[in-house]
Amino acid sequence: MLDAARWTVLAPLLQAATAGPDLLDATIRGLTPGAVAEEVLKEIGEHDVRLDLTFDGVTTSHLLAGADVVVSLDLADAVRGLYAGQPWSSLAVSTPDPEIDERGVQGWFAARKGLAPSVQGLLSALRPVRRDLGELAVELGTDKWGDLHWYTQHYERHFARLRTEPVRVLEIGIGGWDDPDSGGGSLRMWQRFFPRGLVHGLDIARKNVSGPRIMTVRGDQSDAEFLDRLGRELGPFDVVIDDGSHFNDHVRTSFHALFPHVRPGGLYVVEDLQTAYWPGWGGHPEGTDGTSIGMLKSFVDGLNHAEVGDPRGTGTSLQRTISGISFHHNIAFVEKGLNAEEGGPEFLRTFY
Ligand SMILES: C[S@@+](CC[C@H](N)C(=O)[O-])C[C@H]1O[C@@H](n2cnc3c(N)ncnc32)[C@H](O)[C@@H]1O
């Protein structure tokens, strides 16, 4: 089911997380502080301390409300820390300090130390550190690094400029195939990699994967009409990744259906291009026209369409919206952007 309403609170909140204080406050007021606090709590998970969040002078207690260790924050500060990694200006932590006794200062520190892990756990959930994508892949269980593939170094480089943006990501192929409780490693990895990202996963099989900023959709990547509807309802996307069936005709159908729903400046990524050379997958040992790599290779000539036909560069609508393409072992990144530069003048073409 396509559920665009799922992001009613999160989409504007993630946009406003890096805005100035007035705009962020106005956004929280518009969405209601209660709904915003609910998103913050979903993101940080469970902790055995009390979290007091204050907005417009009203404080509400959350998590383990009866606990005597209390972390207090302005709600706007919590939003900025969580989604934008910004330091807090309003943080206060109160712990019931132990009495000084016959064990002296060392004993006092030892008794106090017991409280630290729960506070540190909450604070690190409230402002997660930036992690390397390879580490995240291993921890969250996707094969994008060190298990068949070595993709994260390429993702890290191409996605660097998008990392802190409020991106919409769509990945075809959630993982785990027919097991509904398996897979989702890469969706969790993107959720963590993009702190302001909304992450959508598409799979032909039913999936029970969830997360505060993850939505899953069931459908077939070879169904162009369905993909177009998905793009209209949940897009436009900043990033689309095809890690689905890897059948060559599916890869081509998905690209043509979804590339129009990629935002200018966004990227369309195709993984596992080895199947382009394997006949059993609809490939050809020479990566000819009908294969996924054949399609991608044709985009290289398309980049220079204005040098072949009309120098004013009319080109096809697809050629005019592909501004770059990068190939690595088994993975390609297609950049969406206006490619309408003029070609060389007619006289120069026949100069020699
Ligand atoms: C390689 S796994 C995805 C792994 C995941 N992206 C990761 O990195 O953890 C491929 C997934 O594609 C799904 N799939 C296969 N054919 C599909 C199709 N026609 N449409 C959508 N999903 C499909 C499978 O069910 C499987 O879960």
The ligand as an SDF file (V2000), in Angstrom:
LIG
                    3D

 27 29  0  0  0  0  0  0  0  0999 V2000
   19.5880   -8.7710   -3.1530 C   0  0  0  0  0  0  0  0  0  0  0  0
   18.0660   -8.6740   -2.2950 S   0  0  0  0  0  0  0  0  0  0  0  0
   18.0970   -7.0020   -1.7160 C   0  0  0  0  0  0  0  0  0  0  0  0
   19.1160   -6.7470   -0.6460 C   0  0  0  0  0  0  0  0  0  0  0  0
   19.0040   -5.4200    0.0580 C   0  0  0  0  0  0  0  0  0  0  0  0
   18.8540   -4.3260   -0.8630 N   0  0  0  0  0  0  0  0  0  0  0  0
   20.2460   -5.1760    0.8950 C   0  0  0  0  0  0  0  0  0  0  0  0
   21.2100   -4.5480    0.4100 O   0  0  0  0  0  0  0  0  0  0  0  0
   20.2280   -5.5920    2.0580 O   0  0  0  0  0  0  0  0  0  0  0  0
   16.9190   -8.6520   -3.5990 C   0  0  0  0  0  0  0  0  0  0  0  0
   15.4530   -8.5020   -3.2060 C   0  0  0  0  0  0  0  0  0  0  0  0
   14.7300   -8.1910   -4.3980 O   0  0  0  0  0  0  0  0  0  0  0  0
   13.4370   -8.7420   -4.3060 C   0  0  0  0  0  0  0  0  0  0  0  0
   12.8760   -8.9040   -5.6710 N   0  0  0  0  0  0  0  0  0  0  0  0
   13.0870   -9.9130   -6.5560 C   0  0  0  0  0  0  0  0  0  0  0  0
   12.3810   -9.7130   -7.6880 N   0  0  0  0  0  0  0  0  0  0  0  0
   11.7150   -8.5480   -7.5170 C   0  0  0  0  0  0  0  0  0  0  0  0
   10.8020   -7.8080   -8.3440 C   0  0  0  0  0  0  0  0  0  0  0  0
   10.4340   -8.2370   -9.5480 N   0  0  0  0  0  0  0  0  0  0  0  0
   10.3030   -6.6430   -7.8450 N   0  0  0  0  0  0  0  0  0  0  0  0
   10.6460   -6.2050   -6.6030 C   0  0  0  0  0  0  0  0  0  0  0  0
   11.4960   -6.8730   -5.7870 N   0  0  0  0  0  0  0  0  0  0  0  0
   12.0310   -8.0290   -6.2350 C   0  0  0  0  0  0  0  0  0  0  0  0
   13.6520  -10.0630   -3.5890 C   0  0  0  0  0  0  0  0  0  0  0  0
   12.4520  -10.4940   -2.9670 O   0  0  0  0  0  0  0  0  0  0  0  0
   14.7850   -9.7410   -2.6130 C   0  0  0  0  0  0  0  0  0  0  0  0
   14.2880   -9.4980   -1.3250 O   0  0  0  0  0  0  0  0  0  0  0  0
  1  2  1  0
  2  3  1  0
  2 10  1  0
  3  4  1  0
  4  5  1  0
  5  6  1  0
  5  7  1  0
  7  8  2  0
  7  9  1  0
 10 11  1  0
 11 12  1  0
 11 26  1  0
 12 13  1  0
 13 14  1  0
 13 24  1  0
 14 15  1  0
 14 23  1  0
 15 16  2  0
 16 17  1  0
 17 18  1  0
 17 23  2  0
 18 19  1  0
 18 20  2  0
 20 21  1  0
 21 22  2  0
 22 23  1  0
 24 25  1  0
 24 26  1  0
 26 27  1  0
M  CHG  2   2   1   9  -1
M  END
$$$$
